[in-house]
Amino acid sequence: MASDRMKQAINALERAIDRLEQNMDRLGPSVSPSPSSSVDAAAARAALKSLDALIGELKEGAHG
């Protein structure tokens, strides 16, 4: 049961990350944040890649 809940949580995280990646792609690399925004696009992309890697590790652990 815990394994099923973990798989559901991982799948939800993957969907959320996919949506974030799509949003980042739509914004493009040349978009500069507004002065009131503190978003660093490069850092956001790096964080998304890190989350992708973490999800991959979690999936391996859930199947093992």
Secondary structure, DSSP 8 states (H G I E B T S, - for coil): -HHHHHHHHHHHHHHHHHHHHHHHHHH-TT----TT----HHHHHHHHHHHHHHHHHHHHHHH-
